[in-house]
């Protein structure tokens, strides 16, 4: 289990992605030259992975292997976790 805490003043997502890429904001993707990740097509992705300022979000138990997480608003905010 991983817990992401939003200590800043902006809304973020802590979304697991198959591979890193662009987020769900076309203007930001255009500036960065990125294509959105397929996870942006998930209808409720912001409801299920959103982390408002001052709040936290925990994942469920992670299967063994490499897990990639990124903010779908700010796609340069990325991390990788290795679960056993």
N, C-alpha and C positions, 0 to 999 in steps of 0.2 A: 504494500500500500504506500502511496506517495501523497503527501498533502502539499498543495500549492496555496500560499498565503499572499494575498494582494495587499501590500503595504503602501501602494501608491495612490494616486488620485484619479486614475482612469480605469474603466472597465477593461478586462482582459479575458481571454479564454485560456484554459489549460486543456488542450485538445490532443488526443493521441492521433498521430498520423502515420500512414504507412511509409512515407518518405517526405523529407522536408521540401517545402516549396513556398509558393505565394499563399497569401491569406484570402479572405473573402471580400476585401475592399478593393475594387477595381482600380481606383486612382493610385493607391499605394503600390499595387502590383505593377502598374504601368511605370511609375517612377523607378522602381527597383528592377524592372525587366523580368518579372516572375510570372509564372502561370499559377493559378489557384490550385491548391491540393484538392483531390476528389472529395475529401471530407466536407468541403464547403457546400456540397450538394445535399447534405443531410439536413432535412427540414428544421429540426429543433436543436441543431448543434450548439447554438448560442445559449439555449435554455439549459442544456445538459452539461455543458463544459464552461459556462460563464462564471467569472469570479469578480463580483463587484468590489469597489474599494472597501478595504477593511474586513473583507470576508475571506474564507478559505474554502477549498474544495479538495476532497480526498478521492483517490481512485479506489476501485475495489481491489481485491487481490490480483496481482499481476502474474500471468503465466511466465515460466522461464523464458529467457531470451532478451533481446534488445527491444526497448520501447522508446519511441520518439514522441515528444510532446512539443507543441508550438502554440503561440497565440495566433488565432486566425484573424486578428485585427492588426497586430504588429508582428509580421512573420519573421523578423530577425530575432525575436525572443524565442529561443529554442533550447531544448535540453534532451539529453539521452540518458536513459536509465537501464541498467543491466539487472535483470531479476534472475534468481536461481531457482 
